[in-house]
Amino acid sequence: TIKTLLHGPETNLEVAQSLVSRLVDVDTFDESEAVVVNYRSDCKKFRNHVRVGALRDEKSGNVTHLVGVFCKLRDDLND
């Protein structure tokens, strides 16, 4: 779930949930993105650019898969 991927005391869950809610309407969804604070397993925080896009069947246009990319932006938020 998104909560297991994006979590921590300073992670804005409203932004993460907004990202997920845009995915729900697959008929109109194309792609969505957000920047959030996230945490490594050692509890150090970093900024993450999250981008999610829909892959559609060429003939039907139906969404067949969702692809998510997480890109670490900064690792020095622990000062």
N, C-alpha and C positions, 0 to 999 in steps of 0.2 A: 504494500500500500504506500501511498505518498507519505504518510506519517512515519513510516519506517525509513524512508529515504531522506526526508527533510525533517529534522528534529533538533530540539535543543532550546535552552531558555530564551535566546534572542531570535529564534526562527519565527518569522511572521507566518503563522498557520493560516491566516486569512488569505494571504497571497497564494500559498500552496493550495488551499481549498478552492480559490478562484480559478487557478490553473486546471484543477480537476473538474470543476463544474463546467468549464468550457468544453471539456472532452465529452461530456455526457450527451450533448446534442450532436451526434455523429453526422446528421444530415447536412448541417451547416458548418461543422468544424473543419478547418484546414490546418491551422497551426496556432500555437500559443507559446508565450515565453514570459519569464519573470526572473528577477535577480533576488536571491534570498541569502540570508546568513545560515550556514549549515555547520555541522561539527564533525570532526574526524573521530575515530575510535578512541584516541587519546584525549578527547574533550577539547581540543584546540579548535577555535572557530575560523571559518573562512567564508568568503562570498562565492556563491555558486550561480552561474547563469544556466537556467533550466529552459530547454526548448523542446516542445513536443509537437510532432506533426503526424498527419494522417496519410496512410498509403491506401490508395483506392484501386479497385479492380478496373482495368482499362475499359472493359466492355460495359459493365453494369454501373460503374461509378460508386459502388458501395465501398465503405471503409472495410478493409480486410485486416489492417494492422495499424498500431500506433508505435511511433518511434520516438524515443526520448534521448536527449543528449544533455549531459551535465558537464559544464566547463568551469573549472576552478578559476576564479578571477583574482583573488588576493588571499594570501596566507598570513598576512601580518596584522590581523585584527586583535591580537592577543596582548597588545601593549597597554 
